Amino acid sequence: TQLLEQSPQFLSIQEGENLTVYCNSSSVFSSLQWYRQEPGEGPVLLVTVVTGGEVKKLKRLTFQFGDARKDSSLHITAAQPGDTGLYLCAGGLYNQGGKLIFGQGTELSVKP
Amino acid sequence: ETGVTQTPRHLVMGMTNKKSLKCEQHLGHNAMYWYKQSAKKPLELMFVYSLEERVENNSVPSRFSPECPNSSHLFLHLHTLQPEDSALYLCASSSDRVQAGGNGELFFGEGSRLTVL
């Protein structure tokens, strides 16, 4: 069974703090996507990384794809209440033509 | 507004009812998907349609029956569901069938929250 493990599952922090969310697997991925889902909404794509070791920045969010393409991290600098939501990673399976599997999500709450 | 609209947003049904979930995408995409989202579990892919043809069915019980009359519309017909089927059902679309490779983006609807009594 191919699994994507996200950690932590829950995170509650104060506005201004930094945080990192991890997405790990024993499988190799052709690509790795991060989505954010706000309450009452569907997931929305934040970024796609495709090259081992790749780093992408989106304002205060930094995404990294592991060198071996088995893991990824999302780092948020100076978190704001608007960052609150469920963060989902999704990997395209290298040996199954890019079929996407999702992690179970990290629920982030940023308090003012 | 993602261009993918789901109705109804909320549905409560008994185990003997028959109901349907509807999804419409206004993005000109070729592929549409049904996902099940339960608390603390990964998104579960249920069905994939590419150019109106079902290309994937992930061992979903027959009490869930999908229908894709054209590339813009997708339905999920529900019949004799169980309480454990209560979940958020998400519809998504993409320009190409993501599972066939490529790094295409999935565009999700807001979901239909289903409660089975």
Interface residues (C-beta under 8 A of the other chain):
Chain A: L4 Q9 S30 S31 Q33 Y35 G40 E41 G42 P43 V44 L45 T48 V50 L88 A90 G92 Q96 G97 G98 K99 L100 I101 F102 G103 Q104 G105
Chain B: T2 V4 K40 K41 P42 L43 L45 L90 A92 V98 Q99 A100 G101 G102 N103 E105 L106 F107 F108 G109 E110 G111
